[in-house]
Amino acid sequence: MSTQLDPLSLSADLLYTVKTEGDADPLRERLATLERSHLDRALTGRKGKLAFWLNCYNAYAQLLLEEEADDDLFDGGLLDEWKFFARDQIPISGVWLSLNDIEHGMLRSSKLPWGMGYLPRLFPSSFERQFRLETCDPRIHFAVSHGADHCPPIAVYSPRDVDEELDIAIEWFLEENVSYDSGEAKATIPRLFRQYRGDFGGTSGIVTFLREYNAVPAETTPSLEYERIDWSADLDVDLDGDDVRR
């Protein structure tokens, strides 16, 4: 494990440590106490921000779920789930963030978690404005453990290779979760495409995305049908890639 204080290395080391069930506390402390100027120097480009926040989100999602696993976390239903993801529990560079802050603020460039991807967060913090991605990259929906019923294995992302690593995760996910009926020219797709339709550029953007990753034939313009969700499953986050619900 790296002993450097570089924020990009720390985020990768943290997620790797969580995946391997090591002692994450020293790395959490280093991330919490990073000087803002140090973080600013590290997160200067799109790839660095993308890898850093993906690693931080996935590491802390697992850590926080494990820490509260014995507290009947979601017995109160949707309200308890919302509180868990909206509560400030993640200290980074002297600022307390929530899982929602990272996913929807940093990774989705200050968008609300509802509104199908069309509504902005109206009052992002100065920290969020400084360190968020400049534009929303819809590929993040296939990399964070945010509620799809079949998620790809959670990887440790590197700034150098983050685009290629995301493409691998997407190809796996679409192959497992998209079906195409050539007779009816219809694609059945996960509901996350509907939930974040604006992130993909609307219906036409979704079709373009499916073509790009060979989920539907390149020459087709299929109709889209969203699969039904089985909400009866218990919440379970598995860093080896088993089902995840939120």
GIPEKA-V334234 format. One record per backbone hydrogen bond with DSSP energy under -0.5 kcal/mol. NH is the residue of the N-H (numbers start at 1). CO is the residue of the C=O. E is the energy in kcal/mol with one decimal. If there is no record, write none. Layout:
nh=NH co=CO e=E
nh=NH co=CO e=E
//
This chain:
nh=10 co=6 e=-2.5
nh=11 co=7 e=-2.4
nh=12 co=8 e=-1.7
nh=13 co=9 e=-2.9
nh=14 co=10 e=-2.6
nh=15 co=11 e=-2.0
nh=16 co=12 e=-2.4
nh=17 co=13 e=-2.6
nh=18 co=14 e=-2.3
nh=19 co=15 e=-2.6
nh=20 co=16 e=-1.8
nh=21 co=18 e=-1.3
nh=22 co=17 e=-3.1
nh=24 co=22 e=-0.9
nh=28 co=24 e=-2.4
nh=29 co=25 e=-2.3
nh=30 co=26 e=-1.9
nh=31 co=27 e=-2.3
nh=32 co=28 e=-2.2
nh=33 co=29 e=-1.7
nh=34 co=31 e=-0.8
nh=39 co=35 e=-2.0
nh=40 co=36 e=-2.5
nh=41 co=37 e=-1.9
nh=42 co=38 e=-1.5
nh=43 co=39 e=-2.4
nh=44 co=42 e=-1.0
nh=49 co=45 e=-2.0
nh=50 co=46 e=-2.6
nh=51 co=47 e=-2.6
nh=52 co=48 e=-2.6
nh=53 co=49 e=-2.5
nh=54 co=50 e=-1.9
nh=55 co=51 e=-2.3
nh=56 co=52 e=-2.3
nh=57 co=53 e=-2.5
nh=58 co=54 e=-2.4
nh=59 co=55 e=-2.2
nh=60 co=56 e=-2.5
nh=61 co=57 e=-2.8
nh=62 co=58 e=-1.4
nh=63 co=59 e=-2.4
nh=64 co=60 e=-2.8
nh=65 co=61 e=-1.6
nh=66 co=62 e=-2.4
nh=67 co=63 e=-2.3
nh=68 co=64 e=-1.4
nh=69 co=66 e=-1.0
nh=71 co=68 e=-1.7
nh=72 co=69 e=-0.5
nh=73 co=68 e=-0.5
nh=75 co=72 e=-1.9
nh=77 co=74 e=-1.9
nh=79 co=76 e=-0.7
nh=81 co=77 e=-1.9
nh=82 co=78 e=-2.8
nh=83 co=79 e=-2.4
nh=84 co=80 e=-2.1
nh=85 co=81 e=-2.0
nh=86 co=82 e=-1.9
nh=87 co=83 e=-1.6
nh=89 co=87 e=-0.9
nh=89 co=97 e=-1.8
nh=90 co=97 e=-2.7
nh=91 co=89 e=-0.6
nh=92 co=90 e=-0.6
nh=92 co=95 e=-2.8
nh=93 co=31 e=-3.0
nh=94 co=32 e=-2.2
nh=95 co=92 e=-1.5
nh=97 co=90 e=-2.9
nh=97 co=95 e=-0.5
nh=100 co=85 e=-2.6
nh=102 co=98 e=-1.7
nh=103 co=99 e=-2.7
nh=104 co=100 e=-2.5
nh=105 co=100 e=-1.0
nh=105 co=101 e=-0.9
nh=106 co=101 e=-2.0
nh=107 co=102 e=-2.6
nh=108 co=103 e=-0.9
nh=110 co=105 e=-1.6
nh=111 co=104 e=-2.5
nh=112 co=119 e=-2.9
nh=118 co=115 e=-1.7
nh=121 co=110 e=-2.0
nh=122 co=120 e=-0.6
nh=124 co=121 e=-0.6
nh=129 co=125 e=-2.5
nh=130 co=126 e=-1.7
nh=131 co=127 e=-2.0
nh=132 co=128 e=-1.8
nh=133 co=106 e=-2.8
nh=137 co=107 e=-0.9
nh=138 co=136 e=-0.7
nh=140 co=137 e=-2.1
nh=141 co=138 e=-1.6
nh=142 co=139 e=-1.9
nh=143 co=140 e=-1.9
nh=144 co=140 e=-1.9
nh=146 co=144 e=-2.1
nh=155 co=153 e=-0.5
nh=157 co=155 e=-0.7
nh=162 co=158 e=-1.0
nh=165 co=161 e=-2.6
nh=166 co=162 e=-2.4
nh=167 co=163 e=-2.1
nh=168 co=164 e=-1.9
nh=169 co=165 e=-1.9
nh=170 co=166 e=-2.5
nh=171 co=167 e=-2.6
nh=172 co=168 e=-2.1
nh=173 co=169 e=-2.4
nh=174 co=170 e=-3.0
nh=175 co=171 e=-2.0
nh=176 co=172 e=-1.8
nh=177 co=173 e=-1.9
nh=178 co=174 e=-2.0
nh=179 co=188 e=-1.9
nh=181 co=186 e=-3.3
nh=182 co=180 e=-0.8
nh=185 co=181 e=-1.1
nh=186 co=181 e=-1.8
nh=187 co=223 e=-2.9
nh=188 co=179 e=-2.8
nh=189 co=187 e=-0.6
nh=189 co=225 e=-2.8
nh=193 co=190 e=-1.5
nh=194 co=191 e=-0.6
nh=195 co=191 e=-2.7
nh=196 co=192 e=-2.0
nh=197 co=194 e=-1.4
nh=198 co=116 e=-4.0
nh=199 co=196 e=-1.1
nh=200 co=196 e=-0.9
nh=200 co=197 e=-0.8
nh=201 co=198 e=-0.9
nh=202 co=197 e=-2.2
nh=205 co=201 e=-0.9
nh=206 co=202 e=-2.0
nh=207 co=203 e=-2.1
nh=208 co=204 e=-2.2
nh=209 co=205 e=-2.3
nh=210 co=206 e=-2.6
nh=211 co=207 e=-2.3
nh=212 co=208 e=-2.6
nh=213 co=209 e=-1.6
nh=214 co=211 e=-2.1
nh=215 co=210 e=-2.8
nh=216 co=210 e=-0.9
nh=220 co=217 e=-1.6
nh=223 co=185 e=-2.4
nh=225 co=187 e=-2.7
nh=227 co=189 e=-2.6
nh=231 co=229 e=-0.9
nh=233 co=230 e=-0.8
nh=238 co=236 e=-0.6
nh=241 co=238 e=-2.1
nh=244 co=148 e=-0.9
nh=246 co=147 e=-0.5
//
